Amino acid sequence: MTLIADLHIHSRYSNATSFQMELPALSEAAQRKGIHLLGTGDCTQPNWLDTLTSELREAGDGLYTHHGVLFMVTGEVSLVWKHEGKGRRIHIVLLVPSLDDAMRIHEALSPRGNLVYDGRPMLGLSAANFCEIVWTVCPNTLLIPAHVWTPWYAVFGAKSGFDTLEECFGPFTDRIVAIETGLSSDPAMNRRVSALDHLRLLSCSDAHSPTKLAREATLFDIGQPTFDAISQSLKTGEGYAGTLEFYPQEGKYHYDGHRACGISWSPEQSMASNGICPVCGKPLTIGVLHRVMDLADRAEPELGDVPYKSLIPLAEIVAQAIGVGVQSKKVAKMYQAMLDRHGTELDILLQHSLDDLAPETPTRVLEGIGKMRSGNITIEPGYDGVFGKVNIPFGE
């Protein structure tokens, strides 16, 4: 069985997250979505760490369980420092071997910043200093640069990032084995940069509410799931089976733009204006596609044999098919009815044939699933913090 893992999420202790981001709601949502392994998120936040310690049960081999769902101890930190006269800001995801190790990491980082205020703490440390601290107390932790292309808080971000991993991580670069691609890029975009070829591409939802789980995920074929097996898969590629992706154009930093002025531009349009907003005269926020083009040394990606599939969440397909808002009661009712008949959301989106889904499923919903699978959609790209808009061209 292919293991579906969503390893980067947040708890209710992170800023701008839902109060529903508690273990019971997360476990329930994971089962609805079809996730087999979920990250805990926020493993350095002491209140959440206490909750995890009291409510999770050991499943053995570095994983835990809650209401039938496997959990891995994970978290994210924000690093802010100055390098060569420029302010740098990046996020790093931690995959931690155990709750005991998470407590040791918490204790080592506590003198460096406020770990209570935000589940995603901001620390005045360089990436190299952070690596040294974490790997001194827990050398088996995996440190993965998060959403690496986004303008703010990303290793390759236009606003405060770098052009190479070596500039950021220095002597620890060789121990970085994977990067998180983020919602605004996909594997094809990343594989235009040959310097990243040796790295596994991790896709995660970065969910701030339970409904956003599995909008991206990573697939493993590793037999019995353990922390070490997943760690080895990310290090070597053995058992790494690809990713499930958001359409990158839908990500809120795909294009260049200026939200305040309603300007959304392709990289070519932005470059033609020297990156200046034509309305207010201020610099545009340079998006993910532009940054990939800046660092790419290939005109076309070299994907190898690791597959990926781009998805539209089932609730969004249903909402467009019946012409109502995605939060409406009609969508919730039809969504749950489809799950009751056919299993998990990912089963419906990826596994069942349209003929299998046809009984009691509206024709337009079936059409929407089919067009998602074929990529027969249009997208108005996201920019400067505004999510893109996916449109499914339904027949009359």
N, C-alpha and C positions, 0 to 999 in steps of 0.2 A: 504493500500500500504506500502511495506517495503521501508524505507528511506535509501538511500545509501549515506554515508557521508565520505568525505576525508578531515580530519581536520588538517593535518600537511603538509603544503607546504611552499614555499618561494616566495618572490617577487624579482623583478630585483635588489633590493637594498642589497640582500645577496650576499656574495662572491660566485663565481663559479656558478652563475645562468644565465639563458637566459634573454636577454633584452625583450623577448616576455612575460615575467611574469608580465603582466599588466592586469587590470580588463577586458577589451574587449576580449583579447585572452584567458584568463582564463575562462570567461563565455562561450565562444564559444566551447572551448575544453571540459568543463564540460558537455555541452549539447550533444556533440558527444559521449562522453564516457558513459553517462547515470548517472551522479552524480546529486543527488538532493540537497545536502548541501556541500558547500566547505568552508574550512577554509581560512581566508584572508592571514595567514602567516604574520610574521614580524611586529606585532602590536606595538612594542616598537620603531620602526624606524621612526623618525619624518616626513621625506618626504613621506614615504608610508602611515603613519597615516593621513597626510594631504590629500593625494589622496583618501583614503578610506572615509574620512569625506565628501569630496566634490562630490564623484562619486557614493557612495552607497546610497540607499534609505531605510528608515526604513520599515521593513516588520511587525514590532510589536513583542513584547515578546522577545526582545533581539537578533533578527536576522535581516538581511538586504538583499536587493535584488539588482541584477544588470543584466539587459537583461534576466530576467526570471529565474535566478539562485539564490538560497538562499545562503547567506554567514553568517558564524559565525566569530566573532573576535577572532583570534588566533595568536600565535607567539611562538618563541623558543628562549631560552637564553642558553649561555654556562657559566658554573660556574667553577672557578679554585681556589683552596685553598689547604692548607696543613692540614692534619688530622693525628694525631699520627705519625708524622715524615715522612709521605708519601704524595707526590703530588696527589691531586684528581682532576678529570675533569669529569663533567657530563653535559648533556643537559637536559633541562626541557621544555615541551610544556605547554603553557598557553591557556586555554579556558576561554574567558573573556565575562562577561555578556553584555557589551555595548562598543561603541566607547568612550563614556565619561569615563568609567572605565579604558579603555586602556590609555587614556590621563593621568589619575591620576597615573596609574602604571608607565607610562613614566616619569612623573615628580618626582616620588619617587625614581626611579632608576637612573635618570640623574646624580646626584652627585657621583654615584658609578662606572661610566665607560662611555666610548664613545658609545653612542647609534646611532650616525650618520654613522660611518664608515662601519658597517656591520648590515644587518637586523637580524642577529643572534649574538647579542652583547656578548662580553666576559667580565664577571664581576668577580672581586676578592672577591667573597662572598661564604660562606659555604651554603649548601642547607638549613640548618635550618635558617640562617640569611635571605636568600632570601625569604623563606616562610613567615617569620615574617613581612618583609617589604611589600610583596604583599598582604598578608591577612589582614594587618592593614588598607590599603587603599581600598581594595576590597575583603571582606571575601568570596564572592560567586565565585570567580575565582577558576577553577579547575587547579591544578598543577599536571602534569603527567610526570613521568620520561620517557625520549625519548629513542627509540631504545636500550633497556636496556642491551643487551648482547654484543654490539659491542666493540672491544678492546679499542677504543679511545672515550673519552667523553660519558661514559655510566655508570649507577649506578652499574652494575655488570661486567663491562668491565675488561678484564685481565690486562690491562696496568695501570689503575688508578681508578678502582672502588672499591666496597665493596662486602662483602659476604652476607649482609642482608640490608634490607631497614632501619632497626632501627639504624644501624651504621651511615647511611648517613643522615637521616632526624630527628633523635633524638626525641624530644617531639612532633614533627609534624607528626610522622609516621602514626598515626591513621587517619589523614586527606588525606592520599594518597589512592585513591579509584580505580585507574586504572594504568596500565603500557602500554607503546607502545612497541610491540614486535620487531619491526624492520624487514627489508627485509630478514635478514639471519636466522630468527627463525620463527616458526609457533606455533599455540596453542598446538599441541601435544608435542612439545619440552618444552614449558613453564609449561604444566600440569604434568611434571615429578617432579616439585619442589612444595611440599605441602605447603610451606610457602607463596606461591603466590595464593593459592586457592581462597582466599576471594576477589581477585582483578579482575576487568574486564580487558579484553585484547583488547586494541585499536590497530587497524591496519590502517595505512595511507601511502600515497605514498611518503611523504617527497620529493615531486617533485621539481626539479630545472628547468624544462621546461614543457610547456603545454602538450606535448605528453606523459609525464610520469604520468599524473594524473590517479588515479584509478588503478595503478598497485597493490595497496592494498587499502582496504576501510573497514568501519565498518557499520553494518546493525542495524537499529532500527525499531521496530514496536510500535510506540508511538502515532498514530493518528496525531493530529495537531502538527507540529514541532515548538518547542520553545526552548530557551536556558534552561529554567528550566526543561522541559521534558527530554531533553538529559542529563542534569546534574543528574537528579534523576535516569535515567536509568543506568548511569555509577556508581552511588552510590549504587543502590539497586539490579541491575540486571533485574528489571521489564521493559520489552520492549527492552531489549538488545537481538539482534537476531543473533549475530555471526559476522563473518568477511569474507572478500575476501582476498586471500593471494597470494603473490609471492611464487613460489616454493623456500623454504629456501636455498636449495643447490645453487640456482642461485645468492644469495646474495654475496656481495664481501668480506664478512668476515666469511663465513660458516666454512671452513676448516682452520687449522693451515697452516702457510707457510711463505715463504720469497720471495717476488716478484722479488727482484734484482737478485736472484739466480735461479728463476724458480722452487722453491720447494713448492709443494702443498701436504700436508699430512693429513691423518685422525688423530683424537686424539690419537688412539692407536699407530700409527707410531711415532707421536711426543713424546709421553710419553716414548717410547722405546729408544729414543735418548736424553732424558732429555731436550727436547725442544730446542735443538741446531741444527742450520743449518749445514748439512754435507758439504756444499760447502765453506762457509766463516767462520764457527765456531761461528757466532753470534747467539743470541737468536732469535727463530722464533716468529712471531706474532701469539699469541694464539687466535684462532677463537671462534665463537659463540657456535658451537657444543661442543667443549672442555669445555667451561665454564659452559654450561648447565650440562654436565656430572659431573663436579666438585661439583656442588651444588645440583644435583638431589638426592632425597631420594626414588625414585620409579624407578623400571626397566621399567614400562610401564605407559603411561599417564592416568590420570583419567579426561576424557573430559566432563563428564556430558552430558547434552542434548543441549548444544549450538553448532550449526554446524559451519563448515568453509569449504570453497572451494578454491582450489589452481588453479590459472589461468596463462595462457600465453597470453600476449597482442596479439590482433588480427593481428596487422601489422607484428609481428614476425612469426605468423603462416603462413600468406600469403607469406612472404619472403622465408621461408623454403620450402613452397609448390611449388613455381614457380622458386626457385633457384637463387634469386637475393638478393642484399643487402636491409636491412630493410628501408634505406633512399631513395631507388630508386623511380623514377617516376612511374614505373609499380605497385609497392606496393601501393603508394599513390592513384593511379587511381582505383585499385581494391578495396582498403579499402573504399574509398568514395562511390563507386558504391554499395557495400554491405550495407553501412549505408543508402543510398538513398532508397534501396529496403526493408530493414528489421528493420530500427530504429537504436538504439544506439549500441555501441560496446558491452556493458554488456548484452544487450538483445540478441545479436548474440551469445555471448560466453556462456550464461547461460540459456536463456529462450526458444528460438526457437528450435523446433525439427530439426534434420538434413533433414528430408523430406521437412519441411517448407523452409529451406535455399537452398534446392537443385536447384530450377530453376535459371539458369544463374550463378551459383556458381561452379567453377572448382572442379572436383572430389577430387583432392588432398587437396584442402582447406577444404572441408567437412571432409575428412579423418583426417586432422590435428586437427580440432575442436573436432571430436569424440575421438581422442587419448588423447587430453588434458583433456577432461571430464572424461575419464577412468583412467587417470594417466599412460597411456602406453607410457612413454617417458623415455629418459635417460638424465642425467645431469652430466656434468663435474663440480665439485664443485668450487665455488669461494673461494679466499683466499687472504689475505694481500692486500686488495684494488682492486683485480681483480675480475670482475663479472664472475660467472659461465656461462657455455654454455649449453643451452637446445637443445636437438636433438630429433626431432620427427621421428620415424622409419617408413617412408612411404613405402608402398608396391610398387612393380615394375609396 
